[in-house]
């Protein structure tokens, strides 16, 4: 279908579109907090089960991805998103929460594989000098999904006086997941793709379960992965409080929809700023990482400490939904939520940037991503567990804040030991070649295998 369709970037645009529709399906249901239900405990328990399943599968998702291939992994994930949205619709019809819990487990089992494929493709498709562009493209699509999800929630429930989402909203979520599922059939195998620099995309064959398990075992001894453990874990922690605590307890259903939209708009801005800075600013690799870590840490401190003053006077026993679009204090406390949207995309992009600095080997990146999803699942088990047993919101806030600070501290240590680049003074896109130059060639041979699995 033409040379352009064969390019890795054209294919990655399809990948980004798949994630856009899948995540839009999720955000339509969960962006307003509580799964759009009056009783948020149903969604909390479902997400608790989902994160248990995700943390278990995450240990092996790298090997499973390498066995199944990225295209099949994406298809399975999209089907799980559809079932997840469908379960809330069925619950609304029957009042039986079992279907939501079953869907949560299936979602947790599948979504880890789904995101493992994303990490592998995003970091292995591009040549080194274009990696920032691919990361930015993905997180723009990721944030845009939240915008569309939030807008659909607003317009489909604009005249509603209920604290729950309408039936049409869940059908919209199911439809979004279906579109993502269809798009997976437009992906092509690596053997038919051409990279940005004109080179072929290497196809990595499944190396057998013994080798895969051995490779997975090495992840647990990789010093970068060990240092990034707190960062990965907190990714599954803070969103629970943001959506089911701050957003759910303080705002009306219409305001929550707008909050979710602006959260994602801010996330898009964060993706653009991060991509521009990482690709254009002429700083060496490590100073660039240190500067980003400093800015993110400052924003974390300002936003979460400010939120503690807002949340402190609003408990689980307080009246919920007190701030609407016309409330006098609405816009002032919304600023905190907007900052969190900016941080959500940049923190995720930042962690992927660090992983991409460790290796460009697709097989290893799949294992790294699986490890990160495992830890994210564990973080979700912690946070959704706290929400399920109705721990005070303010405690959930401080737990998330503390984990974020610990995660940022350890990420700085990881940046300190990143392999130096041969041309480390700049990430200038006019440079025709950038490669990794390991600190110790005997201990860390150069890796340049940007391929991924033939699906």
Order of alpha helices (4+ residues) and beta strands (2+ residues): alpha-alpha-alpha-alpha-alpha-alpha-alpha-alpha-beta-alpha-alpha-alpha-alpha-alpha-alpha-alpha-beta-beta-beta
